[in-house]
Amino acid sequence: MAKAKLYKTRILFPIGAKLVIIISILLLVSLGAVTILVSGLSTQDVQRTAEDNNYTVNRRAGSQVDGSFSSVQAAALLYLEMLDQGTGGRSPELDDYFFSHNRGLAAIAVFTAGGRALITNEQFFISNDLDAAQAESYFTARAGSLVPAGALIRLFNASPDFQFPLTVMVFTRPGRQEEERVAVLFALDELSETFGTGANTSFLIDLDGTVLIHPDTDLVLGGANVSALPIVAAMQETGDNNRQISFSSGDGIKYFGAYYRLSAMNAALITTIPHSVVFEAVQSLTRQNIFLTLAVLLIAIVFIWFFSKTISNPVRALTGAALQIEQGEFEIELSPRTHDELGLLTESFGKMSAALGIFGRFTNRDIALRAMRGDIKPGGLPKHATIFFSDIRGFTAKSESFTKTFGEDASNRIVMWLNEYFTRMVECVEKTGGVVDKFIGDAVMAHWGTAFTAGLPEKDALNCVKAALMMRGALVDMNARRAKNDPGNPDIRIGCGINTGIVTAGQIGSEQRMEYTVIGDPVNLASRTEALNKPLGTDILITEDTWNLVGGALIAEEMPPVSVKGKEKPVRMFAVINLKDAAGPKTLSELRNLLGIPAPDVSKVDTNAEEKKYKIQGN
């Protein structure tokens, strides 16, 4: 990533930026002169247009409110008429039918000399998370004040009581026996949304200045009174039905405002638009010229920029791909975007990336990257490392079984079987910070504390042992999933040998091919230690040097010492059973039962085997 930043800092003047600067100067000089010449246009017509528009919006919104309230009244009257004409009175079916077509009606209260009847839309209260009992309390508390203004329909703001935008409409109707006073509780959400649309703001008030419907819900819920606004005062003084004036609010903002008295109601609709918006329109012609200049300039910039992108983008993509390869991401998808030389270069780069991805599977990618970055210097270095070898038990017999069973397909099946095994084993090595050195047939060689280290030889050694224990667990899981006696997927048992010591680590090979590996006596001893698992009836053996570093963290059992070729003294060996405090076997006997390893007779072990590299000492 540091190199990616360095690359960006080197490009101080990209190709696109240079082209944009040159063309922008030419256009600004030419179009700027034209803009100055036409900037003195008249603003009076624009202002008049804005005022007329505000007045028109007010009239249109007023007509909409008139229609909405008339619909509410008509719906309530129709429902009451249906009750009067019916013989069975109210019924759930009638209520469901009526309120399903009038979802905004919350309740209808009918006041007579004999009392009050209340009809509630239960679904309205449920869907809006309200309590229907609030309607009962509201009409009980407000019964004396909810009266019409003579022949006028009267509107009240019920929102503060419900903390929900609700309006009450009160009017009279002739009942069967006497005149009835009807109060309709309803919500007109669509009006609040319509009032807040566009530059103009409309709101409904009663003739006393109390807000009934407003785009700002807080004003409605708080029962705000705007009688102090000059436009409200003017409406109350003049008494006319509609007018437009200019006024200033208490916060010093100037508005053009229009009011419209609703017919047959004690309410008026007010529509306002700030002067700043109007004068923004007044100055639109001047800005249009400026915008035209900027638009032409922008189009030119966009055209030039996109043109430059046909060059810079492929180059940038190639550069980014090169940096990704440097970070170890070899398999990169690159598609040519042009049909020129850059397209051909991109196609070739993509093929090279695919080839690197394939090559990365045949070598240790982490080691190659560290060598490329200079983290691993040419030559050898002494390392206090822990070396690991593992081998599949009875591999030769299993290979012969594959050949007998599958014939010509045996090789393919053996490779697939081994690849599944190696995949799980390599995961165990990499998860613990180890490096897979190589695969030798069915054997795995790995080491810790060489290219990577946990900081201390003790930690590296313990990580190696943990990897071996993880391999044991992985094999138990894999074997448990295999079909019994499946010739194409036989069980796998391995032996692991671990030794710790000073080795020489470095890039070894020829000029044509090199690999990062370790050499030295500790490596040889680790390999020979692995071979001792079979005669000793174990699966993980560690030498005394490794035991001295990690013995305190392990449950292990010391095996008979072994004389190894090249060693003056017998080498102490330890069978690893488990980590302390970990679930699983606690004794070597339990481990052998788990893995199906028969207990050996140490006295009958052929000490001349393995080219006499080891000899088990008697007790």
Secondary structure as GFF3:
##gff-version 3
##sequence-region A 1 619
A	DSSP	alpha_helix	2	10	.	.	.	ID=ss1
A	DSSP	alpha_helix	15	37	.	.	.	ID=ss2
A	DSSP	alpha_helix	44	85	.	.	.	ID=ss3
A	DSSP	alpha_helix	92	100	.	.	.	ID=ss4
A	DSSP	beta_strand	105	112	.	.	.	ID=ss5
A	DSSP	beta_strand	115	120	.	.	.	ID=ss6
A	DSSP	alpha_helix	122	127	.	.	.	ID=ss7
A	DSSP	alpha_helix	133	141	.	.	.	ID=ss8
A	DSSP	beta_strand	154	157	.	.	.	ID=ss9
A	DSSP	alpha_helix	159	162	.	.	.	ID=ss10
A	DSSP	beta_strand	167	174	.	.	.	ID=ss11
A	DSSP	beta_strand	179	186	.	.	.	ID=ss12
A	DSSP	alpha_helix	189	195	.	.	.	ID=ss13
A	DSSP	beta_strand	201	206	.	.	.	ID=ss14
A	DSSP	beta_strand	211	213	.	.	.	ID=ss15
A	DSSP	alpha_helix	217	221	.	.	.	ID=ss16
A	DSSP	alpha_helix	230	238	.	.	.	ID=ss17
A	DSSP	beta_strand	242	248	.	.	.	ID=ss18
A	DSSP	beta_strand	254	261	.	.	.	ID=ss19
A	DSSP	beta_strand	267	274	.	.	.	ID=ss20
A	DSSP	alpha_helix	275	282	.	.	.	ID=ss21
A	DSSP	alpha_helix	284	326	.	.	.	ID=ss22
A	DSSP	alpha_helix	341	360	.	.	.	ID=ss23
A	DSSP	alpha_helix	365	373	.	.	.	ID=ss24
A	DSSP	beta_strand	380	392	.	.	.	ID=ss25
A	DSSP	alpha_helix	395	406	.	.	.	ID=ss26
A	DSSP	three_ten_helix	407	409	.	.	.	ID=ss27
A	DSSP	alpha_helix	410	431	.	.	.	ID=ss28
A	DSSP	beta_strand	435	440	.	.	.	ID=ss29
A	DSSP	beta_strand	443	448	.	.	.	ID=ss30
A	DSSP	alpha_helix	457	481	.	.	.	ID=ss31
A	DSSP	beta_strand	494	509	.	.	.	ID=ss32
A	DSSP	beta_strand	514	519	.	.	.	ID=ss33
A	DSSP	alpha_helix	521	531	.	.	.	ID=ss34
A	DSSP	alpha_helix	533	536	.	.	.	ID=ss35
A	DSSP	beta_strand	540	543	.	.	.	ID=ss36
A	DSSP	alpha_helix	544	550	.	.	.	ID=ss37
A	DSSP	three_ten_helix	551	553	.	.	.	ID=ss38
A	DSSP	beta_strand	554	564	.	.	.	ID=ss39
A	DSSP	beta_strand	571	579	.	.	.	ID=ss40
A	DSSP	alpha_helix	588	595	.	.	.	ID=ss41
A	DSSP	three_ten_helix	602	604	.	.	.	ID=ss42
A	DSSP	alpha_helix	609	612	.	.	.	ID=ss43
A	DSSP	beta_strand	614	616	.	.	.	ID=ss44
###
